Amino acid sequence: MMGASGRIQLFLRSFLIQGSWNHRTLMGTGMAWALLPFTGEGKGHELTRGAAVPPDEPFNTHPYLSCVALGALARGGDPERGPDDWRRFRYALGSPLGSLGDRLIWGGWRPFCLVSAMLLASVGVQPAIVVALFLVLYNAPHLALRAWGLAAGLKFGIGVGRAIESAQLSRTSERVRSGGVLVVGSLLGILGQRSLSPSGLGPLWVLGAAVFLLAGVVSGERLRRWVPTMLLCIVAFGLLAAPILGGSD
């Protein structure tokens, strides 16, 4: 089994696999380099023999989930599987991990962190603090995702699909997007309220958001999927309308 020093080395190498990205092999050369100390005869990792990535073979996936593939390939462990079996495994693993990572990170977590930073800046938080909080908020799950992927790959090897399925990354990405919609609504409402009047925010948006959130919780799945959009409209409209309604009294 791979020791702690080998795990740390493989984890650190995962940050550099895109350094050799090119249009011919994509991340393949970087994957081969990351696995180089752990594959081949006489390397002290008997379980990994036969799973080396040829440096001229194309491979592509999401960089944050590349540790899943690295761990699975570094584990290897089935002497009956030949190079063709491992090649098919790499092809079968790369695309799903890339799709999951795109939805979770590029389409969910990164926009959520950016909009959250803008929200903090809009309420008067110092720029240096906003930047620091953004870096922590964004990178803590990023590093945790890499560590989880490496552990799952090393534990399950070629059967790592079970760990990916049980992690429910697709559901997590939907939750992140829902939270992002709420943050966007709050940000738009605050900016709109400030542009119209310096008066108080008023309770309208709180009441409207609570009503629609309650309706989504107690109703069916279809309505719950629309709750973030409704929250966006209620929060933005409520904050925009509160000064107008307050000024007409």
N, C-alpha and C positions, 0 to 999 in steps of 0.2 A: 504493500500500500504506500501511497505517496505521503511523505512526512510533512510536518508543518513548514519546513523551509522550502520544500518543493511547491507547496500550495501558495505560499507568499510570492515566490518567484513567478509562478504562472499567473497569479493575480496581477502583479505589477507589469508583466509583459503584455497583458491584455489591453493596457492603456496605449500601447504603441503599435498595435496591429494595423492601424490606418496610415502609419507613416510611410508605407510602401504601396499605398493604394494606386492602382493604375487601371486603364481601360481594358486591359487584356485579362489579368487575373483578379481584378477587383481587390478583395481582401485576402486572396489566397496566399500570396507571398508572405503577408504579415502573419497569417495563421501558421504557416509552416515555420516561420522564425520563432513564434511564441512557443511552439511545441518542440522545437529542436532539442532542447536539453532533456526531454522526457521521452523521446522515441528512439528506436533503433537498438541494436544489440549492444550489450555491455554497458547500458546506461543505468542499471540498477533499478529499473522500473519494469519488472517482467510483465505486468498487466497491460502495459501500453504498447507492446510490440505489435506491429501490423497496422496501426492506426495513424501513421504519419501522413501529413498532408504534403503532396508534391508541391514544390514552390512554383511550378508553372501551371498548376491547375486552378481554375477560377473558383472562387467561393465568395459569397456575399451574404451578409445578415446585418441586423442592427448592432452597432458597436457596443451598446450597453448590455446586450444579451449574448454577445460573442462568448462570454465566459461559460455559458451553458454548453456550447459546442466544444470549447477548449477542454472543459472538464470531462465531457463524455469521451472525447477522442483520447485524452491523456489516460483515462482509465482503461480503455480497450477491454482486454480481459477475455476475449473469446478466441482461442487459437484456431477454431474451425472456420472463422470468417476470413475471407481473402480480401485483396485490395478492391475488387469490384463491389463487395458487400459494404465496405467502408465508404467507397465513393457514392454509392446509392444512399447511404445513411447521411452523408454530408449534404447531398442535394436535397434530401427530404427534410432536413433540419433547418437549413439556411433560410428558405423562403417564409415558413411560418414564424420563425423568430423575428425576421425582418418586419413582417406585417404587424405582429404584436407590439414590437418596439416602436414602430412608426405611430401606431394609434395611441399607445400609452405615453410615450415621451414627447415626440414631435407634435402630435395632435392634442395632447392632454396636459401633461405635467409642465412642459416648458411654457405654453401660453398661460397656464394657471399661475405660475410663479411670476411671469412678467406682469400680468395684470394686477396681481397682489402687490407687487412692488410699486406699481403706479398708484394703487389705492393708498398705500402707506404714504407716498409722497404727496398725494392730494390732501391728506389730513394734517400735513405739517411735519412729518418725521424728517429728521436731518438726512441729507443725501448719503453721507457716509454710512449711517445706520441702515438705510434702505438697501444700499449695495451689499453690506455685510449680511443682512437678513436674507436677501435674495440668494446669495452664494450658499448660505447654509441650507436654506429651504430647498434649493434645487439639487445640491450635491449630496445631501444626506440620503435621500431615497436612491439617487443614482449609484452611490457607492454600495448601499445595501443591496440593490438589484444585482450588481456585479458579484458581490460576495455570495448571495443566494444562488445565482446561476452556476458559479464554480462549484459550490457545495453539492448542488443537485446533480450536475454533470458527473462529478467524481463518485457520487453515491450510486447513481442508477446506470451510468454508462450508456449503452445503446438503447436502454429502456427509459431514457430521460423524458420521453413524451408523457409518461404518467405524472411526473412532477410538474411539468408545464401545465397539464390539464388541471391538476388539483390546486395550483396557485391561482387560477381564475383571473388571469391578467386582463382578459377582455372585460370582465365585469368591473375590475378596478379602473380601467380606462374610462368606462362610462361614468363611474362615480366622480372621477376627477373632472371630466368635462361638465358634469352637472354642477359641481362646485365652482368651476370657472365661469359658468353662465351667471351664477349668483353674484360673484365678485364683479363681473363686468356690469351687471345691473346696478350694483351699489356705486361703482365708480361713475357711471354715466349719470346716475341720479344726483350724486354729490356735485359733480361738475356743472350739471344743469341748474341745480338749485343756486349755486354760487353765481352763476351768470345772470340769474333773474333777480335775486334779492338777497340781502345779507341777513334776512330774518331767520327764525328757527326752522328746523326741518319739518316739524309737525308730525302727528301720529298717523297720518293717512297711509303712508307706505308700510308702516309696521303692521297695521291692521289688515291691509290688503294682502301682504305677504303671508301673514299668519293664516288667513282664511284659505288661500290657495294651497299652502303647504299642508294644512289639515285635510283639505279635500283630496289631495294627492295621496296622503298616507292611508286614509280610510277607504279609498276607492280602488278600482282595479289597476292592473299593471299598465294598461295603455295610457290612463290619465297620469300616472306617476311619471311616465317617460316625458310628459310635457310640462311637469312642474318647474324644471329649471327655466324654460322659456317663459312661462307665466310669471315666475318670480322676477325675471329680467324686466318684463313689461311693467309689473306692479311697482317694483322698486324704483325704476327710472321714472315712470309716470307720477308716482306718489311724491317723490322728492321734487320733481319739476312743478307739480301742481300745488304743493303745500304753500309756498309763498303767495301764489296767486289767490288761493282760497282764503288764506289768512288776511291778505290785503283787501278783500272785498267785504269783510265783516264791517 
